[in-house]
Amino acid sequence: MEIVKCIYVVVLVVGMMSGSWAQPQSTCSTALSALNVCTPFVVPGAVGNPSSDCCGALQSIDRDCLCSTLRIASRIPAQCNLPPFTCPN
């Protein structure tokens, strides 16, 4: 369940990035935008298994890209004066 929360944060960050930039700034952000197909499977109350499109998008992302995004996303709460968000291992 914690990985679902982490993926949800990534999807939210990607959504924010794609909404604020006319064109992707890097290969990483382009790859992360492919995770939008996973949104139905990571929102609270979601049922069912991820689609093959979601699994393929997740499999195609470089782990360094995904980890960097999670690290960046985990800093957002502190910048908003909120408790830190962390993903367990």
BALUM-374268 format. One line per field, with one value per residue: residue number from 1; residue in three letters; x, y, z of N, C-alpha, C in turn. Coordinates in pm, 1 decimal. Example, Ala and Ser with C-alpha at 12.3 -4.5 7.8 and 13.67 -1.06 7.14 Angstrom:
2
num = 1  2 .
residuo = ALA  SER .
n_X = 1319.0  1285.0 .
n_Y = -569.0  -225.0 .
n_Z = 780.0  708.0 .
ca_X = 1230.0  1367.0 .
ca_Y = -450.0  -106.0 .
ca_Z = 780.0  714.0 .
c_X = 1320.0  1290.0 .
c_Y = -330.0  3.0 .
c_Z = 780.0  787.0 .
***
This chain:
89
num = 1  2  3  4  5  6  7  8  9  10  11  12  13  14  15  16  17  18  19  20  21  22  23  24  25  26  27  28  29  30  31  32  33  34  35  36  37  38  39  40  41  42  43  44  45  46  47  48  49  50  51  52  53  54  55  56  57  58  59  60  61  62  63  64  65  66  67  68  69  70  71  72  73  74  75  76  77  78  79  80  81  82  83  84  85  86  87  88  89 .
residuo = MET  GLU  ILE  VAL  LYS  CYS  ILE  TYR  VAL  VAL  VAL  LEU  VAL  VAL  GLY  MET  MET  SER  GLY  SER  TRP  ALA  GLN  PRO  GLN  SER  THR  CYS  SER  THR  ALA  LEU  SER  ALA  LEU  ASN  VAL  CYS  THR  PRO  PHE  VAL  VAL  PRO  GLY  ALA  VAL  GLY  ASN  PRO  SER  SER  ASP  CYS  CYS  GLY  ALA  LEU  GLN  SER  ILE  ASP  ARG  ASP  CYS  LEU  CYS  SER  THR  LEU  ARG  ILE  ALA  SER  ARG  ILE  PRO  ALA  GLN  CYS  ASN  LEU  PRO  PRO  PHE  THR  CYS  PRO  ASN .
n_X = 82.2  202.1  375.0  190.4  101.5  335.3  364.1  135.9  203.4  409.4  262.3  103.7  302.5  401.9  175.5  159.6  397.6  359.8  149.3  258.2  462.8  521.1  654.8  814.7  1091.5  1301.8  1429.7  1357.9  1128.4  959.4  935.0  815.5  570.4  432.7  329.1  79.0  -122.3  -151.0  -296.0  -576.4  -541.7  -411.0  -536.8  -716.1  -942.4  -937.9  -999.4  -925.8  -669.6  -361.0  -353.0  -224.6  -99.8  -28.3  148.3  346.1  433.7  541.2  743.1  911.1  1038.2  1334.9  1508.5  1665.1  1557.4  1294.0  1345.8  1474.2  1264.8  1086.4  1238.0  1243.7  968.4  921.9  1021.6  844.8  627.8  767.9  842.4  599.5  546.2  456.9  429.5  698.1  698.2  746.1  858.1  842.5  1099.4 .
n_Y = -119.6  121.2  168.3  231.2  477.2  623.2  609.6  747.6  1004.9  1057.3  1060.7  1284.4  1485.2  1471.8  1552.7  1818.8  1916.6  1882.0  2050.9  2300.5  2342.9  2405.1  2236.3  1922.2  1918.1  1742.9  1411.2  1251.7  1379.2  1351.4  1073.8  1027.7  1146.5  955.7  799.7  887.0  722.2  550.3  670.4  606.0  381.8  443.0  629.6  715.2  464.4  320.2  37.1  -292.9  -420.3  -274.2  -148.8  -296.1  -96.9  84.7  -74.2  -117.3  147.0  206.5  15.9  106.8  331.5  484.2  389.9  572.6  814.6  790.2  761.5  1005.2  1179.4  1101.6  1178.9  1456.4  1510.3  1440.8  1654.9  1860.7  1890.5  2005.7  2249.2  2363.5  2403.5  2174.5  1849.9  1616.8  1398.5  1062.0  765.0  430.2  176.1 .
n_Z = 0.0  67.0  -148.8  -339.4  -247.7  -284.5  -564.5  -631.4  -543.7  -723.6  -962.5  -912.5  -897.1  -1157.1  -1293.2  -1204.7  -1312.2  -1589.2  -1630.0  -1586.6  -1764.3  -2103.2  -2278.1  -2224.3  -1995.6  -1977.6  -2046.4  -1834.4  -1720.4  -1936.0  -1951.3  -1702.7  -1741.1  -1876.5  -1679.0  -1619.9  -1706.1  -1498.7  -1301.8  -1242.2  -1084.1  -851.5  -697.9  -397.8  -292.3  -523.3  -726.9  -845.3  -1069.3  -1190.0  -1525.9  -1831.9  -1974.4  -1773.0  -1621.7  -1814.9  -1855.9  -1605.1  -1594.2  -1794.2  -1698.7  -1593.8  -1305.2  -1155.5  -1234.7  -1136.0  -858.9  -802.6  -850.4  -650.2  -427.6  -464.1  -454.8  -190.1  -55.3  -89.8  105.0  328.8  223.2  215.7  475.6  613.6  774.4  709.0  421.7  377.4  216.5  305.9  293.2 .
ca_X = 0.0  289.1  423.9  80.1  106.5  451.2  332.1  36.8  277.6  478.0  162.0  68.7  414.8  402.6  64.2  197.9  503.0  306.7  61.2  330.3  561.2  462.6  721.4  893.4  1225.0  1404.6  1384.1  1294.2  991.7  881.9  904.6  721.9  437.0  367.8  262.9  -58.6  -213.8  -163.3  -377.2  -695.9  -507.1  -341.2  -618.5  -785.6  -1064.0  -922.4  -1016.2  -873.6  -525.4  -315.0  -363.8  -96.4  -37.9  32.9  264.4  448.1  488.6  623.8  860.8  999.0  1101.7  1465.1  1495.9  1723.0  1457.2  1184.4  1395.3  1496.3  1132.8  1034.1  1312.0  1194.4  831.2  921.7  1058.1  735.7  558.4  848.4  834.7  465.0  536.3  380.0  517.4  762.5  640.7  850.1  814.6  925.4  1169.6 .
ca_Y = 0.0  238.5  194.4  296.8  617.8  683.1  626.3  854.9  1130.5  1076.7  1100.6  1422.8  1570.6  1474.3  1638.0  1957.6  1952.1  1891.7  2166.2  2427.1  2353.7  2381.0  2119.0  1854.3  1974.0  1640.3  1276.4  1200.8  1430.4  1290.4  937.0  1032.8  1182.7  831.7  739.7  935.1  609.1  479.0  748.7  536.9  270.8  488.7  722.7  647.2  393.8  249.4  -108.3  -360.2  -422.0  -178.3  -191.8  -328.3  31.6  136.6  -158.1  -88.8  280.1  196.6  -64.1  178.4  446.2  464.5  394.6  697.6  917.8  772.4  790.1  1150.2  1242.6  1076.8  1264.5  1593.8  1514.4  1432.0  1786.7  1956.1  1926.2  2096.1  2381.4  2412.6  2403.5  2057.5  1740.8  1551.1  1278.1  965.2  632.4  325.8  92.3 .
ca_Z = 0.0  70.2  -284.1  -408.5  -207.5  -350.6  -705.8  -636.4  -533.5  -852.0  -1061.1  -883.0  -936.7  -1303.6  -1333.2  -1181.1  -1406.6  -1724.7  -1635.5  -1577.3  -1871.4  -2234.3  -2331.5  -2120.9  -1977.5  -1982.9  -2074.8  -1712.5  -1708.3  -2043.4  -1909.7  -1590.7  -1788.7  -1919.1  -1563.1  -1607.8  -1727.9  -1371.2  -1208.9  -1189.9  -996.8  -731.1  -620.9  -287.4  -329.2  -650.4  -722.8  -963.0  -1091.4  -1290.4  -1665.3  -1894.5  -2009.6  -1650.8  -1590.0  -1915.1  -1829.5  -1485.4  -1627.4  -1886.5  -1633.8  -1531.7  -1158.6  -1104.9  -1261.3  -1041.1  -723.6  -792.6  -842.1  -516.1  -334.1  -483.3  -404.4  -44.1  -0.1  -108.8  229.7  410.4  161.2  245.3  621.4  653.7  817.1  595.4  362.7  347.5  171.3  366.5  195.1 .
c_X = 86.5  345.0  316.0  79.0  222.0  424.7  230.3  105.4  349.8  379.4  120.2  178.2  421.0  291.0  94.9  301.5  445.8  212.2  135.7  432.7  494.3  523.2  801.2  1035.6  1334.1  1343.0  1311.0  1150.4  902.1  841.1  802.0  580.9  360.7  293.5  120.4  -159.6  -234.4  -255.6  -499.6  -665.0  -440.2  -421.3  -689.0  -917.1  -1054.7  -937.8  -959.5  -722.8  -486.2  -327.5  -226.0  -24.8  34.8  158.5  378.6  513.9  581.9  752.9  960.0  1074.3  1233.0  1451.0  1555.0  1625.4  1345.5  1227.4  1419.3  1363.5  1071.2  1105.7  1263.4  1054.6  827.6  961.3  944.7  663.6  637.8  843.8  698.4  438.6  444.1  476.9  578.6  688.0  755.8  787.3  903.5  990.8  1088.9 .
c_Y = 125.8  270.8  263.6  445.2  688.8  706.8  737.8  990.7  1159.3  1124.4  1245.5  1518.4  1582.4  1564.2  1784.4  2003.1  1970.7  2009.8  2298.4  2446.0  2322.5  2256.4  2053.7  1906.7  1869.6  1506.4  1219.0  1251.3  1375.6  1148.9  935.6  1067.5  1060.0  764.6  789.6  823.5  528.1  549.8  673.4  428.0  314.4  589.8  647.3  586.4  317.8  99.8  -167.3  -349.2  -317.7  -236.5  -227.7  -201.1  92.1  57.2  -133.4  46.2  276.1  120.1  14.4  294.7  405.4  481.0  522.7  813.2  910.3  806.3  939.5  1223.3  1222.2  1161.8  1409.1  1607.4  1511.9  1564.1  1887.3  1989.5  2023.9  2238.3  2444.7  2417.5  2293.4  1950.6  1671.6  1426.4  1183.5  834.3  528.9  241.9  -24.8 .
c_Z = 0.0  -67.6  -365.4  -374.0  -275.7  -498.3  -723.1  -629.9  -664.9  -957.7  -1037.8  -925.5  -1088.4  -1354.4  -1314.5  -1282.3  -1546.6  -1737.8  -1636.4  -1687.3  -2003.3  -2297.0  -2220.5  -2116.2  -1988.7  -2019.8  -1953.6  -1702.1  -1818.2  -2005.7  -1796.6  -1636.7  -1838.1  -1803.6  -1543.5  -1630.0  -1600.1  -1272.7  -1157.3  -1087.3  -866.9  -650.4  -509.1  -335.3  -459.7  -630.2  -851.6  -972.2  -1194.5  -1430.7  -1719.3  -1937.9  -1889.1  -1617.5  -1687.8  -1892.4  -1709.5  -1514.5  -1713.2  -1821.5  -1569.2  -1380.5  -1098.9  -1122.3  -1158.1  -899.1  -703.7  -777.0  -704.9  -411.9  -343.4  -424.8  -251.8  21.5  -8.6  22.0  317.0  354.9  182.0  395.8  673.3  702.6  695.1  550.5  331.7  301.1  240.2  256.8  154.5 .
***
